[in-house]
Amino acid sequence: MKFDLLHKDPSSDARAGLLHTDHGQIETPIFMPVGTLGTVKAVHQSELLDPIQAQIILGNTYHLYLRPGTDIIQQAGGLHKFINWEKPLLTDSGGYQVYSLSTQRKIKEEGAEFKSHIDGSKHLFTPERTVDIQRKIGADIIMAFDECTPYPCDYNYAKRSLAMTHRWLERGFTAFDKSPALYGYKQSFAPIVQGSTYKDLRVESAKYIADKDAEINAIGGLSVGEPAPEMYEMSGIVCEHLPVEKPRYLMGVGTPENLLENIALGIDMFDCVLPTRNARHGMLYTKQGVINIKNAKWKADFSAIDEDISCPTSNHHTKAYLRHLFMTRETLGPQIATLQNLTFFLWLVKEARQKIITGEFYSWKNQIVSQLATRI
């Protein structure tokens, strides 16, 4: 994998780059729709290409390991072929899902033992096993297994957790170096910076990860309930110590304003379930602000869902019609809302990239960020 850093905004640390993988190029900054079980909920793969224009999607190691299982995925020739997706894929390591199973897991030096949320069966994820699982899934970018600390988190716990995450990382690199790619294309292994919201731990972890000289570096543990200012502070600190010439991936973030503020700090890649999950509840992201389509104010509003975004779905349906679909619980409602939100998120990072290239990003970001968060 190769990363070309092409442009830098003169008034911030925002960057525009080009990430090369064996399944195609990715223009950064980029947002990755989340396809937890090998599908981005409510949209077809063809819609991911147009109108959404996704360049890479994310799969979830924990969920794919449980269903359909790595044997089925391997028999299919990897996740790309199983889901008929020819562009790049990224898989997380399952660390966040293990973290979320707080009442059903036990973390120890060997790894994380957990009970399946499906049938209660017991499983063990170790740094080595998650590499093996992700090799079989076949994503272009696979993540190191780490412990995601909660927020708030006691300093001593965060310090112990970080030390174990770093030990797990060493084991993950060893397992990755010893194991072959299975499907004839290259996979890249990404370490994850942790350290909760403690500056010294984040700096320590960022320096440790930077020394590994990985092809891509990730930042974890900053979408677990901390206030946005703390997220931005930690992102900025970490970016000061990660290599400039390598892509930086902030995991699990976030809202449109989160994306823009972190792009300004030097982040290149994002993923989050927010646009798809909120779409299923009738929350729409538009250039004018956030819409709750279930509100009565939209009952007789026959304007387009979002006239400023070139999404055929948004342009061809009105707010009144979409509200009707939600109020009558028609399946088409969440589908249209999901297309709108993902198209908007991909438009937003594409627009940010263009503003970086023209040197206008910082002033544009400051003008638009408050508008995007407005409830209308």
LOMI-281370 format. One line per 2 residues: their letters; for each residue x, y, z of N, C-alpha, C. Coordinates in steps of 0.1 Angstrom, whole numbers. Layout:
a	X Y Z X Y Z X Y Z | ...
This chain:
mk	8 -12 0 0 0 0 9 12 0 | 5 22 -8 12 35 -9 3 47 -6
fd	9 57 0 1 69 3 9 81 -3 | 2 88 -12 8 101 -17 1 113 -10
ll	9 121 -4 4 133 2 5 144 -8 | -7 149 -13 -7 157 -25 -8 172 -21
hk	-16 176 -11 -18 190 -8 -20 191 7 | -17 203 12 -19 207 26 -25 221 26
dp	-35 222 35 -42 235 36 -32 245 43 | -31 257 38 -21 266 44 -25 272 57
ss	-38 270 62 -42 276 74 -45 266 85 | -43 253 82 -46 242 92 -37 230 88
da	-39 219 95 -31 207 92 -39 198 83 | -50 202 77 -58 194 68 -49 190 56
ra	-51 177 51 -43 172 40 -52 166 30 | -48 166 17 -54 158 7 -44 148 1
gl	-48 135 1 -39 125 -3 -45 115 -13 | -37 105 -16 -42 94 -25 -36 81 -19
lh	-45 72 -15 -41 59 -10 -43 49 -20 | -32 41 -23 -32 31 -33 -33 17 -27
td	-43 10 -31 -44 -4 -26 -46 -13 -39 | -45 -26 -37 -46 -35 -48 -61 -36 -54
hg	-70 -30 -46 -84 -30 -51 -88 -15 -55 | -78 -7 -57 -81 6 -62 -76 18 -53
qi	-77 30 -58 -73 42 -51 -84 48 -42 | -79 54 -32 -88 61 -22 -84 75 -21
et	-93 85 -24 -89 99 -23 -92 103 -8 | -82 109 -2 -84 113 12 -85 128 13
pi	-92 134 23 -99 127 34 -111 119 28 | -114 108 36 -125 99 31 -133 94 43
fm	-146 92 41 -154 86 50 -158 72 45 | -157 62 54 -160 48 51 -174 44 56
pv	-184 41 48 -196 35 53 -194 22 60 | -201 19 70 -199 7 78 -208 -4 73
gt	-202 -15 69 -209 -27 65 -206 -38 75 | -213 -37 86 -210 -46 98 -209 -60 94
lg	-220 -65 87 -221 -79 84 -219 -82 69 | -211 -74 63 -208 -75 49 -218 -68 40
tv	-226 -59 47 -236 -51 40 -238 -38 47 | -238 -27 40 -241 -14 45 -257 -14 46
ka	-262 -13 58 -276 -15 60 -285 -6 51 | -294 -12 44 -305 -6 36 -300 -1 23
vh	-288 -4 19 -284 0 5 -277 -11 -2 | -279 -11 -15 -273 -21 -24 -258 -17 -27
qs	-250 -27 -31 -236 -24 -34 -236 -14 -46 | -245 -15 -56 -245 -6 -67 -248 8 -63
el	-256 10 -52 -259 23 -47 -247 29 -39 | -239 20 -34 -227 25 -28 -218 32 -38
ld	-218 27 -50 -210 32 -61 -217 45 -66 | -230 45 -68 -237 56 -73 -251 56 -68
pi	-256 65 -60 -251 79 -59 -241 81 -48 | -239 72 -39 -231 75 -27 -217 78 -30
qa	-211 71 -40 -197 72 -44 -187 68 -33 | -190 57 -26 -181 52 -16 -169 46 -23
qi	-157 49 -17 -145 44 -23 -139 32 -14 | -144 30 -2 -140 19 6 -151 18 17
il	-153 5 21 -163 3 31 -156 -6 42 | -163 -7 53 -157 -13 65 -166 -26 69
gn	-159 -37 72 -166 -49 77 -161 -51 92 | -170 -58 99 -167 -60 113 -163 -75 116
ty	-150 -76 121 -144 -89 124 -153 -97 133 | -157 -91 144 -165 -99 154 -177 -105 148
hl	-185 -97 141 -198 -101 136 -196 -111 125 | -186 -108 116 -184 -118 104 -178 -131 109
yl	-171 -131 120 -165 -143 126 -177 -152 131 | -187 -145 137 -198 -153 142 -208 -157 131
rp	-210 -148 122 -220 -151 111 -215 -143 98 | -212 -150 87 -215 -164 84 -204 -173 88
gt	-193 -167 94 -181 -176 98 -170 -175 87 | -158 -176 92 -147 -174 83 -146 -186 73
di	-151 -197 76 -150 -208 66 -158 -205 54 | -170 -200 56 -179 -196 44 -172 -185 36
iq	-167 -175 43 -161 -164 36 -148 -169 28 | -141 -178 34 -129 -183 27 -133 -191 15
qa	-143 -199 17 -148 -207 5 -153 -199 -6 | -158 -187 -3 -163 -178 -13 -151 -171 -20
gg	-139 -171 -14 -128 -164 -20 -125 -151 -14 | -130 -149 -2 -128 -137 6 -140 -128 5
lh	-140 -118 14 -152 -110 16 -156 -102 3 | -145 -97 -4 -148 -90 -17 -157 -98 -26
kf	-154 -111 -28 -162 -119 -37 -175 -123 -31 | -175 -125 -18 -187 -129 -11 -198 -119 -12
in	-194 -106 -11 -204 -95 -11 -205 -88 -25 | -196 -93 -34 -196 -86 -48 -192 -72 -47
we	-181 -69 -40 -175 -55 -39 -161 -55 -43 | -158 -48 -54 -145 -48 -60 -136 -37 -55
kp	-141 -28 -47 -132 -17 -42 -126 -21 -29 | -118 -12 -23 -111 -16 -10 -121 -19 1
ll	-116 -27 10 -123 -31 23 -113 -29 35 | -119 -25 46 -112 -25 59 -120 -33 69
td	-113 -40 77 -119 -47 88 -113 -42 101 | -122 -40 111 -117 -37 125 -113 -51 131
sg	-107 -50 143 -102 -63 148 -112 -69 158 | -123 -63 161 -133 -68 170 -131 -62 184
gy	-120 -54 186 -117 -49 199 -129 -40 205 | -135 -32 196 -145 -23 201 -158 -32 205
qv	-161 -42 197 -172 -50 201 -170 -58 214 | -158 -63 216 -155 -69 228 -156 -59 240
ys	-152 -47 238 -153 -36 247 -168 -34 251 | -177 -34 240 -191 -31 243 -198 -43 250
ls	-192 -55 250 -198 -66 257 -193 -66 271 | -194 -55 278 -188 -54 291 -192 -64 302
tq	-205 -69 300 -210 -79 310 -208 -93 305 | -202 -95 293 -201 -108 288 -187 -111 283
rk	-177 -104 289 -163 -107 285 -153 -105 296 | -142 -112 294 -131 -111 304 -118 -108 297
ik	-112 -98 301 -99 -94 294 -87 -98 302 | -78 -105 296 -66 -110 303 -54 -109 293
ee	-42 -112 298 -30 -111 290 -31 -119 277 | -37 -130 277 -38 -139 265 -46 -132 255
ga	-57 -126 259 -66 -120 249 -79 -116 256 | -90 -116 249 -103 -113 254 -113 -125 252
ef	-118 -130 263 -128 -141 263 -141 -135 264 | -150 -139 255 -164 -133 255 -174 -143 251
ks	-187 -140 254 -198 -148 251 -205 -141 239 | -209 -150 229 -216 -145 217 -229 -138 221
hi	-232 -127 215 -245 -121 218 -256 -128 211 | -253 -138 203 -263 -146 195 -268 -158 203
dg	-258 -166 208 -262 -178 215 -255 -181 228 | -247 -171 232 -240 -173 245 -228 -182 245
sk	-224 -187 233 -213 -195 232 -200 -187 235 | -190 -194 241 -178 -187 245 -167 -187 234
hl	-160 -176 233 -149 -175 223 -138 -167 229 | -126 -169 223 -114 -162 227 -108 -154 215
ft	-107 -141 216 -99 -133 206 -86 -130 212 | -75 -134 205 -62 -130 208 -56 -122 197
pe	-45 -115 199 -39 -107 188 -36 -116 176 | -32 -128 178 -28 -137 167 -41 -142 160
rt	-51 -145 168 -63 -151 162 -71 -140 153 | -71 -128 158 -77 -118 150 -70 -115 137
vd	-57 -116 137 -49 -115 124 -54 -127 115 | -55 -139 120 -58 -150 112 -73 -149 107
iq	-82 -144 115 -96 -142 110 -96 -131 99 | -89 -120 101 -89 -110 91 -81 -114 78
rk	-71 -122 79 -65 -128 67 -76 -135 59 | -84 -143 66 -94 -151 59 -105 -143 54
ig	-109 -132 61 -119 -123 56 -114 -116 43 | -101 -112 44 -94 -107 32 -95 -92 29
ad	-97 -84 40 -97 -70 38 -84 -64 34 | -84 -53 26 -72 -47 22 -64 -41 34
ii	-71 -36 44 -65 -30 56 -71 -38 68 | -63 -43 76 -67 -50 88 -61 -44 101
ma	-69 -44 111 -66 -37 123 -59 -46 134 | -51 -40 142 -45 -47 153 -55 -49 164
fd	-54 -59 172 -63 -61 183 -59 -53 195 | -68 -45 201 -64 -36 212 -75 -36 222
ec	-73 -30 234 -83 -28 243 -88 -14 243 | -100 -12 240 -106 1 240 -111 5 254
tp	-105 15 260 -109 19 273 -121 27 273 | -130 26 284 -142 34 285 -139 49 288
yp	-149 57 288 -148 71 292 -160 73 302 | -157 79 314 -143 82 319 -135 70 323
cd	-122 71 324 -114 60 327 -103 64 337 | -101 57 347 -91 59 357 -77 59 351
yn	-68 68 355 -55 69 348 -47 57 349 | -47 51 361 -39 38 363 -44 27 354
ya	-57 26 353 -63 16 344 -59 19 330 | -60 31 326 -57 35 312 -42 32 309
kr	-33 34 319 -19 31 317 -16 16 316 | -23 8 324 -21 -6 324 -27 -12 310
sl	-38 -6 307 -44 -11 294 -36 -7 282 | -30 5 282 -21 9 271 -9 -1 270
am	-3 -4 281 8 -13 281 5 -26 275 | -7 -32 279 -11 -44 273 -15 -43 258
th	-21 -32 254 -24 -30 240 -11 -30 232 | 0 -24 237 13 -24 230 19 -38 230
rw	17 -46 241 22 -59 240 14 -68 230 | 1 -66 230 -7 -73 220 -3 -69 206
le	1 -56 204 5 -51 191 17 -59 186 | 27 -61 195 39 -68 191 35 -82 187
rg	26 -89 194 22 -102 190 14 -102 176 | 7 -91 174 -1 -90 162 8 -88 150
ft	19 -80 151 28 -78 141 36 -91 137 | 39 -99 148 46 -111 146 37 -121 138
af	24 -122 142 15 -131 136 13 -126 121 | 12 -113 119 9 -108 105 21 -111 96
dk	33 -109 101 45 -112 93 47 -127 90 | 42 -135 98 43 -150 96 32 -156 88
sp	21 -148 86 10 -154 79 9 -148 65 | 5 -157 55 5 -152 41 -9 -146 38
al	-9 -137 28 -22 -132 23 -28 -144 15 | -41 -146 15 -47 -158 10 -53 -156 -4
yg	-55 -144 -9 -63 -143 -21 -55 -136 -33 | -42 -135 -32 -34 -130 -43 -33 -115 -43
yk	-37 -108 -33 -34 -93 -32 -29 -90 -18 | -23 -78 -17 -17 -74 -5 -26 -69 6
qs	-24 -72 18 -31 -67 30 -21 -59 38 | -26 -48 44 -18 -40 53 -23 -40 67
fa	-14 -40 77 -17 -41 91 -16 -28 98 | -26 -24 105 -27 -10 111 -27 -11 126
pi	-17 -5 133 -17 -4 147 -26 7 151 | -30 7 164 -40 17 169 -34 24 182
vq	-34 37 181 -30 45 192 -42 45 203 | -38 43 215 -48 43 226 -43 53 237
gs	-49 53 249 -44 62 260 -55 70 266 | -68 67 263 -79 74 268 -78 89 265
ty	-81 98 275 -80 112 273 -68 118 281 | -58 110 283 -46 115 290 -35 118 280
kd	-31 130 281 -21 135 271 -8 127 271 | -3 125 282 10 118 283 9 103 277
lr	-2 97 280 -4 83 275 -6 83 259 | -14 93 255 -15 94 240 -2 97 233
ve	6 106 239 19 109 233 28 96 233 | 28 89 244 36 77 245 31 67 235
sa	18 65 233 13 55 224 16 59 209 | 14 72 206 16 77 193 31 75 189
ky	40 78 198 54 76 195 58 61 193 | 52 53 201 54 39 200 49 33 187
ia	37 38 183 32 33 170 39 39 158 | 44 51 159 51 58 149 64 50 146
dk	70 44 156 83 37 155 81 24 148 | 69 19 147 66 6 140 67 8 125
da	66 20 120 67 23 105 57 14 98 | 44 14 103 34 7 95 29 16 84
ei	22 9 74 18 16 62 6 26 65 | -1 23 76 -12 32 80 -13 31 95
na	-17 42 101 -18 43 116 -32 47 120 | -37 41 131 -51 44 135 -51 50 149
ig	-62 57 152 -64 63 165 -77 57 170 | -77 51 182 -89 45 187 -93 51 201
gl	-104 47 206 -108 51 219 -113 65 220 | -117 72 209 -121 86 210 -135 87 204
sv	-143 77 206 -158 78 202 -166 70 212 | -162 72 225 -168 64 236 -175 73 246
ge	-179 85 242 -186 93 251 -179 106 256 | -166 108 252 -159 119 257 -165 132 250
pa	-164 144 257 -168 156 250 -160 159 238 | -166 165 228 -159 168 215 -146 176 217
pe	-145 186 226 -133 193 228 -121 184 232 | -124 173 240 -114 164 245 -110 155 233
my	-119 151 225 -116 144 213 -107 151 204 | -110 164 201 -101 172 193 -87 174 199
em	-87 176 212 -74 178 218 -65 166 216 | -71 154 219 -63 141 218 -59 139 203
sg	-68 141 194 -65 139 179 -53 148 175 | -54 161 180 -43 170 176 -30 166 182
iv	-30 161 194 -18 157 201 -12 145 194 | -20 135 190 -16 123 184 -10 126 170
ce	-17 135 162 -12 138 149 1 145 149 | 5 152 160 18 158 161 29 148 161
hl	26 135 165 36 125 166 36 114 156 | 24 113 149 24 102 139 31 107 126
pv	36 98 118 43 102 106 35 110 96 | 40 121 91 32 129 82 30 122 69
ek	39 113 65 38 106 52 29 94 52 | 23 91 63 14 79 64 0 83 67
pr	-10 76 62 -24 80 64 -28 77 79 | -37 86 84 -42 85 98 -57 83 98
yl	-61 72 105 -75 68 105 -80 70 119 | -90 78 121 -97 80 134 -109 71 134
mg	-109 62 143 -119 51 143 -132 56 150 | -144 53 143 -157 55 150 -162 69 150
vg	-156 78 143 -160 92 143 -165 96 129 | -176 104 128 -185 108 138 -196 117 131
tp	-199 128 137 -209 137 131 -202 145 120 | -210 152 112 -203 161 101 -193 171 107
en	-197 177 118 -188 187 124 -175 180 130 | -177 168 136 -165 160 140 -156 157 129
ll	-161 154 117 -153 151 106 -144 163 102 | -151 174 100 -144 186 96 -134 191 105
en	-137 191 118 -127 195 128 -115 186 129 | -117 173 127 -106 164 128 -98 164 115
ia	-105 167 104 -97 169 91 -88 180 93 | -92 191 99 -84 203 102 -72 199 110
lg	-72 189 118 -61 185 127 -52 175 120 | -55 170 108 -46 162 101 -51 147 99
id	-64 144 102 -69 131 100 -73 129 86 | -71 116 81 -74 113 67 -86 104 65
mf	-89 95 74 -99 85 72 -108 84 84 | -121 81 82 -131 80 92 -141 69 89
dc	-147 64 99 -159 55 98 -168 58 109 | -181 55 107 -191 57 118 -204 51 114
vl	-211 45 123 -225 40 120 -235 51 120 | -231 63 124 -241 74 127 -250 77 115
pt	-245 79 103 -254 82 92 -264 71 88 | -260 59 89 -270 48 86 -279 45 98
rn	-274 45 110 -282 43 122 -292 54 124 | -288 66 123 -297 77 125 -308 78 113
ar	-303 74 101 -313 74 90 -325 65 93 | -322 53 99 -333 44 102 -343 49 113
hg	-338 60 120 -347 66 129 -353 80 124 | -350 83 112 -356 94 106 -348 107 107
ml	-335 106 111 -327 118 112 -319 119 99 | -320 131 93 -313 133 80 -303 144 82
yt	-291 142 75 -281 152 75 -281 158 61 | -282 172 61 -283 180 49 -273 191 50
kq	-271 198 39 -262 210 39 -268 221 47 | -281 221 49 -288 232 57 -288 229 72
gv	-286 216 75 -286 212 89 -293 198 91 | -296 195 103 -302 182 106 -317 182 107
in	-323 173 101 -338 172 100 -343 159 107 | -353 161 116 -360 149 120 -373 148 112
ik	-372 139 102 -383 139 92 -396 135 98 | -397 130 110 -409 126 116 -417 137 122
na	-411 149 123 -417 161 129 -429 165 120 | -439 170 126 -452 174 118 -449 185 109
kw	-439 193 111 -436 205 102 -433 201 88 | -429 188 86 -426 183 72 -438 177 65
ka	-450 176 72 -461 169 66 -465 174 53 | -465 187 51 -469 193 38 -458 200 31
df	-445 196 34 -434 203 28 -430 195 15 | -433 201 4 -431 193 -9 -418 197 -16
sa	-408 203 -8 -395 206 -13 -387 193 -13 | -376 193 -21 -367 182 -21 -360 180 -8
id	-356 168 -5 -350 165 8 -338 173 10 | -329 174 0 -317 182 1 -314 187 -13
ed	-318 199 -16 -316 205 -29 -302 207 -33 | -293 209 -23 -279 213 -25 -270 201 -28
is	-274 189 -26 -266 177 -27 -271 169 -39 | -262 166 -48 -266 159 -61 -268 144 -59
cp	-278 141 -51 -283 127 -49 -296 126 -56 | -297 117 -66 -310 115 -73 -321 112 -63
ts	-318 104 -53 -329 101 -44 -334 113 -37 | -325 122 -32 -330 134 -25 -337 143 -35
nh	-333 144 -47 -339 153 -57 -352 148 -62 | -354 135 -61 -367 129 -67 -378 127 -57
ht	-375 129 -44 -385 127 -34 -386 140 -25 | -398 142 -20 -400 154 -11 -399 150 4
ka	-398 160 12 -398 158 26 -412 152 31 | -422 157 25 -436 152 28 -437 137 25
yl	-432 133 14 -433 119 10 -425 110 19 | -413 115 22 -404 107 31 -410 106 45
rh	-416 117 50 -423 116 63 -434 106 63 | -442 106 52 -453 97 50 -448 82 51
lf	-436 80 45 -431 66 45 -427 62 59 | -421 71 67 -417 68 81 -430 66 89
mt	-439 75 88 -451 74 96 -459 61 94 | -458 56 81 -465 44 78 -456 32 79
re	-444 34 83 -434 23 86 -431 15 73 | -431 22 62 -427 16 49 -412 14 49
tl	-408 3 44 -393 0 44 -386 10 35 | -392 15 25 -385 25 16 -381 37 24
gp	-387 41 34 -384 53 42 -369 53 47 | -365 43 55 -351 42 59 -342 40 48
qi	-346 34 37 -337 33 25 -333 46 19 | -344 54 17 -342 68 11 -333 76 21
at	-336 75 34 -329 83 44 -314 79 44 | -312 66 43 -298 61 44 -290 66 31
lq	-297 65 20 -290 70 8 -287 85 9 | -296 93 15 -293 107 17 -281 109 26
nl	-282 103 37 -271 105 47 -257 101 42 | -256 89 36 -243 85 31 -239 93 19
tf	-248 97 11 -244 106 0 -239 119 5 | -246 124 16 -241 137 22 -227 136 28
fl	-225 125 35 -212 123 42 -201 122 32 | -203 115 21 -193 114 10 -191 127 3
wl	-202 134 1 -201 148 -5 -193 157 4 | -195 156 17 -188 165 26 -173 163 26
vk	-168 150 26 -154 148 26 -148 151 12 | -156 149 2 -151 153 -12 -150 168 -13
ea	-159 175 -8 -159 190 -8 -147 195 1 | -145 188 12 -134 192 21 -120 190 13
rq	-119 179 6 -107 176 -2 -105 187 -12 | -116 191 -19 -114 201 -29 -110 215 -23
ki	-116 218 -12 -112 230 -5 -97 230 0 | -93 218 4 -78 217 7 -70 220 -5
it	-73 214 -16 -66 216 -28 -65 230 -33 | -76 238 -31 -76 252 -35 -72 261 -24
ge	-68 256 -12 -63 264 -1 -74 272 6 | -87 267 5 -98 274 11 -104 267 23
fy	-98 255 26 -105 246 36 -108 253 49 | -99 259 55 -101 264 69 -112 274 70
sw	-112 284 61 -123 294 61 -136 288 58 | -136 279 48 -149 272 45 -154 263 56
kn	-145 256 63 -149 248 74 -155 257 85 | -149 268 88 -154 277 99 -168 282 95
qi	-171 284 83 -183 290 78 -194 279 79 | -191 267 75 -202 257 73 -204 248 86
vs	-195 247 95 -195 237 105 -207 239 115 | -210 252 118 -221 255 127 -235 252 120
ql	-235 255 107 -247 253 99 -251 238 99 | -241 229 98 -243 215 96 -249 209 109
at	-246 215 121 -251 210 133 -265 216 137 | -270 225 129 -282 232 133 -294 222 131
ri	-303 222 140 -316 214 139 -326 223 132 | -331 218 120 -340 226 113 -354 219 112
